[in-house]
């Protein structure tokens, strides 16, 4: 659980969510010429949830793959 939390959620999901929110915010600002902080926070929350779910799934997949390799070597 610590592996998934540190390596996948904290190091991958949160930075990815922040980056995607900023990019979306910049694109919307260019298109509509205004930015609302509440929209940014809502998008950030959505991206954090989405990226966390995806990173947990990929982390579990990677963990199971490495666990199978470790078991076959013994």
C-alpha positions as CSV (number, residue, x, y, z in Angstrom):
1,X,0.0,0.0,0.0
2,X,2.9,2.4,0.8
3,X,4.4,1.7,-2.6
4,X,1.2,2.6,-4.4
5,X,0.6,5.7,-2.2
6,X,4.1,7.1,-2.6
7,X,5.2,6.1,-6.1
8,X,1.9,6.3,-7.9
9,X,-0.4,8.6,-6.1
10,X,1.9,11.3,-4.6
11,X,4.6,11.2,-7.4
12,X,2.3,10.6,-10.4
13,X,-1.3,11.4,-9.8
14,X,-1.1,14.7,-8.0
15,X,1.5,16.4,-10.3
16,X,-0.4,15.1,-13.3
17,X,-3.7,16.5,-12.0
18,X,-2.2,19.8,-11.2
19,X,-0.5,20.0,-14.6
20,X,-3.7,19.1,-16.5
21,X,-5.7,21.6,-14.5
22,X,-3.2,24.4,-15.3
23,X,-3.2,23.5,-19.0
24,X,-7.0,23.4,-19.2
25,X,-7.1,26.7,-17.4
26,X,-4.6,28.3,-19.8
27,X,-6.5,27.0,-22.9
28,X,-9.8,28.2,-21.5
29,X,-8.3,31.6,-20.7
30,X,-7.0,31.9,-24.3
31,X,-10.4,30.9,-25.7
32,X,-12.7,32.8,-23.4
33,X,-10.5,35.6,-22.0
34,X,-11.5,35.0,-18.4
35,X,-10.7,32.6,-15.6
36,X,-12.8,31.8,-12.6
37,X,-11.1,30.3,-9.5
38,X,-14.0,28.1,-8.7
39,X,-13.8,26.4,-12.2
40,X,-10.1,25.8,-11.7
41,X,-10.7,24.2,-8.3
42,X,-13.6,22.0,-9.6
43,X,-11.4,20.9,-12.5
44,X,-8.5,20.2,-10.1
45,X,-10.7,18.1,-7.9
46,X,-12.0,16.1,-10.9
47,X,-8.5,15.5,-12.2
48,X,-7.2,14.5,-8.8
49,X,-9.9,11.9,-8.4
50,X,-9.4,10.7,-12.0
51,X,-5.6,10.5,-11.8
52,X,-5.7,8.8,-8.4
53,X,-8.0,6.1,-9.6
54,X,-5.9,5.5,-12.7
55,X,-2.6,5.6,-10.9
56,X,-3.9,3.1,-8.2
57,X,-5.0,0.7,-11.0
58,X,-1.6,1.0,-12.8
59,X,0.2,0.7,-9.5
60,X,-1.6,-2.5,-8.5
61,X,-1.0,-3.9,-12.0
62,X,2.7,-3.1,-11.7
63,X,2.9,-4.6,-8.2
64,X,1.2,-7.8,-9.3
65,X,3.5,-8.1,-12.3
66,X,6.6,-7.7,-10.1
67,X,5.2,-10.0,-7.5
68,X,4.7,-12.7,-10.1
69,X,8.3,-12.3,-11.3
70,X,9.6,-12.5,-7.8
71,X,7.6,-15.6,-7.0
72,X,8.8,-17.4,-10.2
73,X,12.5,-16.6,-9.4
74,X,12.2,-18.4,-6.0
